[in-house]
Amino acid sequence: MILFLTFVAATLAITFWASRQTKTAADYYAGGRSFSGVQNGLAIGGDYMSAASFLGIAGIIALSGYDGFLYSIGFLVAWLVALLLVAELMRNSGKFTMADVLAFRMSPRPVRTAAGVSTIVVSIFYLLAQMVGAGALVGLLLGITGDAGKAWTIVGVGALMIVYVVFGGMKGTTWVQIVKAVLLMGGAALVTVLVLANFGFNLSALLGQAATVSGPQANPESFLSPGLKYGTEAQGLAGKIDLISLGLALVLGTAGLPHILIRFYTVPTAKDARKSVLWGIGIIGVFYLLTLVLGFGAAALVGKARIAEGDAAGNTAAPMLAQQIGQEIFGPVGGTILLALIGAVAFATILAVVAGLTLASSSSFSHDLYAHVFKRGQASERQEVVVARISAFVIGAVAIGLGILAQGQNVAFLVALAFAVAASGNLPAILYSLFWKRFNTAGAVAAIYGGLVSALVLVIFSPVVSGGPTALFKTADFVLFPLSNPGIVSIPLGFLCGWLGTILSKEYNAAKYAEIEVRSLTGVGAEKASEH
């Protein structure tokens, strides 16, 4: 509790300091564009290494072995798409949000409406995962087993998140993310070293014990081979297609995530945008290698049965591993201290990520929907910031409510759904806008809504929502779509809708495309765009 409260007090102090520095809309949305590439790289790492990464992936590896590590691979490879296709071009072309880029060469109101709606939907999906992680984590630390206690935990995390965003803006959120990235890397590295030391730094011995303790009794070695979670005999072909669908969503989703895209606007130059993504990839790459040891370490030392008993979705595997390894090396007190340390780090992770997500969605609502759609560009900067703060309250409340409903789901899995929605709606519109000369308003609106609606409809009629013990509605059964992740259908649909919408509309502005092409590739005019 002392470690928890110390961290919360420190982050609130950062938020208070940042609130004194936040005077303009550029300060609130983009931190005054004052962060260096290294600082922004740390913040990107802090934003991206969410509860899904730390708690969810460790849990899914501990429960499913090899198949769980595919999440780590997907989350990491996705950064190459973001670096090569999106980061620098978005930084050069936009102002505060994804919609700024899309609206530049198109009719602004319909495009901003679509982009605003998509941003809020993706952010809420992602927030859902963090809230579930918070409930599981604090429940473990405080010994809360009932759903009601975990629900109150989710309410508390939501309230803290709202405070960070409303008062600190991007500047406060970024510094919280930087502090959290350093803490998370330190905490994960410490447990990894202790686990490896326990096995004499012999990775083969660690994997062997993980298979023996947590693998199926009939064939323990299958724990280290593909097929425990996806492509089992019971699932048949659908399981294999589900795995491909998951991979597509993870690899393509990052480049369409609103809270990652707004990070590119916090740096002063395109060079800093590139540098920040390179630093981000380095930090994230090392971290995902650590999740391999954390997941298999939990399987070897805690055991699949105990992990599933503590949390059916495996979200508490990493803290349980910290407690177990601490006890074995330092005794009961050491175990408790290490559990508290990892718990506080994971809590920091959740707070930092939910703050970034809430900021992205509230910024999109105030800047895109309120200022440019409802007020037709006539809102003052002060009005925009006030509306952003009010919308942060509303979005926070929605996330709290849905988080309470979704308890029992694995958080890495919930985030994969957010990635699928982002890759289906946002990514086609962004790539077409940056690289296709003929692209127009009808195409942008069709791509965003087509991808977004198809992903949501497929999720609603998938095994995620009904028809099983881990579904949102356990007693109902209205499964019409057999896959858990909709990406393999909804992502191509998003691209197809964008293409169809474009060729069916005669609108085309060659001069605007030429201007955004020069701006995105060179950065010329980006500073001017930031001032207007």
ABEGO torsion letter per residue (X at the ends): XAAAAAAAAAAAAAAAAAAAABABAAAAAAGGGABBAAAAAAAAAAAABBAAAAAAAAAAAAAAEAAAAAAAAAAAAAAAAAAAAAAAAAAAABAABAAAAAAAABBAAAAAAAAAAAAAAAAAAAAAAAAAAAAAAAAAAAGBABAAAAAAAAAAAAAAAAAAAAAAEAAAAAAAAAAAAAAAAAAAAAAAAAAAAAAGGBAAAAAAAAAAAABBAABAAAAABBGAABGBAAAEAAAAAAAAAAAAAAAAAAAABAAAAAAAAABABAAAAAAAAAAAAAAAAAAAAAAAAAAAAAAAAAEAAAAAAABAAGAAAAAAAAAAAAAAAAEAAAAAAAAAAAAAAAAAAAAAAAAAAAAAAAAAAAAAAAAAAAAGGABBAAAAAAAAAAAAAAAAAAAAAAAAAABGBBAAAAAAAAAAAAAAAAAAAAAAAAABAABBAAAAAAAAAAAAAAAAAAAAABAAABGBAABABAABBABABABABAAAAAAAAAAAAAAAAAAABABBBAAAAAAAAAAAAAGBGAAAAAAX
